[in-house]
Structures are given as structure tokens and as C-alpha cells.
Amino acid sequence: MRIIISLIVLLVASIEVQAAKFSVVLAESSNKVLTLRMEGVITPRDIEDLRSLVKKYPRQKYRLYLSSEGGSLGGGMSIGWYIKDLDFITIVEDVCHSSCVSVFFAGNERRLMPGTSIGVNLPKPAVDDSSGEIMNVYFKYWTAIGAPVAIFADLRKTPASAMYRLSHRQLEQYGVIEHYRESPAHSRFFR
């Protein structure tokens, strides 16, 4: 019996999802701006890593570059609340899907790099929630951070196994971004 339990524990440990990685991109010497990058799968533990970096490098202004296919809905919302409170600027580097959008939309100012992909879908936990409670909580979060209700409607219609991709023009029309412009990639850290 112990052998079976040990094998199950080993199997579960080997398939554990790698958490999103936060890294410092630029900590300006003036101590005014901290630029961070978040990449990878979002997990509920990631908020603690972000809090640690902000505590270690306190600044007047924060920028967060995003590159994530998504992950934990609760993890994304936790990060979103935190960056909303600190007025982070969020910038999508290449891909921001699913729960990553919960982080992106929470930014005080939102930017996109050329060629980025923004996608929404029904959160996996909501698929089996017959009470609708998960979607109610998510909708309250969505409206509290100022994300467009029209995009939430698209999200609700898109199965968890699919992705509704939003064009940069749609994001501009919905007021997610002020204006979209092609800009050189090298300028992304110095805006």
C-alpha cells in the first residue's frame, strides 16, 4: 500500500504546474520606476512572489510585462487586485490568454507590443459550476477592475477548450487601450 501511495505522490509531484516567473527587467536608479516581467503559467502562489519583489524594490511607479497562456483564475485575480491597488502599467509582450487577461485588464494603463495575442475563454472552474457562483464572482471582479462587459460576454460564449482572440482594434474600440500603434520592440522598456 505504501508503494502505491508513494507512486501516486511521485506522479502528482512530477506533473505539478510550474508557477509563473516574475523577474526584474529594469530598476531605474532614480528609484521611481520598477519594470517587471511575468511569464509562464499563473498559479495561486504567484501573488507572493510579486509582493516580495515589490517589497524588495519599492517604487513610485510599476510596469509589468506579461507573457502567459493563463492558468489559475484565482491566481490571476489575486495578482489583478494587487496591481490595481498599486496602479501598475500592464504591457503584453507576446501572448496573454485566459487568466492572464485578468491581470492585463487590471492595469491602470494597458499597452500592447506589436504582434501580441489577447484571448479570452470560459474559465475551466466555471464549466462544472452549475450554481453559476464562479462566474458571478468573476463578473464582479471584471467590472470592478473596469474591464469591458462586452468582452466578458465573448468570454462566456467561448468554451474553456477554445480561445476567442481579440484584435488590437477591438481592444481600442472597447477602451482597453487608448490607441494602438506599431512601435519598435527595443523601445518597450523605456516608455
N, C-alpha and C positions, 0 to 999 in steps of 0.2 A: 504494500500500500504506500509506504514512504517513497518508494521508487517512482510510482505513478505520480504522486503529488510533486516530487522533485522534477520530473519531466514536464509536468504542466507548468510549474513555476518557471522553469528554464525556457519553455516555449513562449510563455507570455512575456517574459523579460526580453527575449530576442525580437519580438515584434512590437515592442514599445515604440511609440512615435517619437522621433527626435524633435525636441522643442525648437521654437523659433529662436534665432540667434540675434541678439542685439549687439551692435558694435559702434564704437565712437568713430565717426568719419572725420570730424573736424571740431576741435575745441578751440575757438578763437582766443588768442592771447588777451584780448580785452575783457574776457570773462562775460561777454554779453550774449553770445550765441553758442549753443551746443547742437551739432548736427549728428544725428544717429541714423543707423540703418537697421531695419528689421527684415530678416529673410528666413524663409522656411515655414514649416507647419506651425500654426498657432495652437498653443496648449494653455490650460488654466494656470500653469506655473509661470508663464512668461511675464505677467504683470510684476512679479517680484524682481525679475532681472531688470526690467525697465526702471522701477522705483530705485533700485540700487545705483544704477548709472546716474540718474537724475540727482540722487543724494550725493554721490561722489563728485559730480560736476555741476553744482548749482549755477544756473544762468538766468538772465533776464528773458531770453527767448530760446525756443527749441524748434528744431526741424527734425522730422522723421521720414526717412526714405523707406518705402515699402516694396517688398518683393515676396509675395506669398500666394500660394494656391488656396489658402484658407486653413481650416482646421476647426478648433473648438469655438462654438458660438459664444459660450460664456467667457472664454478667454479673450476673444475679440471685443466683446462688450466691456469687459473689465479694463482692457487697455484703452478702449474708446473713452470711457468715463474719465480715466486718468488724464489722457492727453487733452480732453475737452476742458477740464479744470485748469490745466496749465497753458492753455492757448497755443498748443503745438501747431506748426505748419506741417501738413502731410503732403508728401510727394510720391507718386507711384513711379518707380524706376522702369519696371517692365510688365509685371503681372500683379494684379490684385483681384482675387476671386473670393467668392463666398464670404467667410467671416472676416477676411482682410478688409472688405468693403465697410464693415462696421468700424474699423479703425480709421480708414481713409475719410469717411464722411464725418467723423468726429473732429477732424482738424479745423482749426479756426480759419485757416486759409488752405485751400486744396489746389495742388498743381499736378500736372501730368508731364512725363517725359515723352518725346516722340516715340510712336510705335507701341505704346502701352496697351494692355488689355485689362479692362474692368469688366467683371462678370458677377452676376447675382443668381442665386437659386434658392429653392426652399431648403431651410436648414434641416439636416438629417434628423435631429431630435424631434422636429415637428411632424415628421412623416407618420410616426406611430402615436402621436398625441391626439387622441380622439376628443379630448376636452377643449383643445384649442388654446390652452393656457400658455404654452411656449410662444405661440405666435402673438398672443396678446401682450406678453412681456416684451417680446422683440419689437412689436409695433410701438409700444410706449417708449422704448429706448430710441427707436428710429426717429420718432417725432421730436423727442427731447433733444437730440443732437442736431436737429434741423435738416435731416435727410428728406428728400422729396418723396411724398406719398405715392406719386405716380410710379416711381422706381420700385417701391415696396409692392405695388400691385403686380408689376412684372415679376418680381421675386416670388410672390405667392403662386403664380401660374407656371413657374419653371420647376420641374421635378428636381429632386436632390441629385439625381444621376445626370442631369444636363446643366448647361450654363447659358444664361441669357447675357450676351455681351453688349455692353453699352458703347456707342460710338462717342468720340470726343465731342462731336457736335451735339449729341443728345445731352451729355453732361453739361455742356454750356447752356443749352436751352432750358434745362431743369434748374439752372442756377447753382450747380455743384461746383463748377469752376467759373471764374469771371470771364475769361477768354482763353481760347486755346491757340497757341502759336508754336510753330516749329522753332526750336532753338538748338544751338549746338550742345552736344552732350557734355562737353567739358565745362560748360557754364553752370551745370546743375548744382554744384556745391557752393557757388559764390553769388547767388541771387539775394 
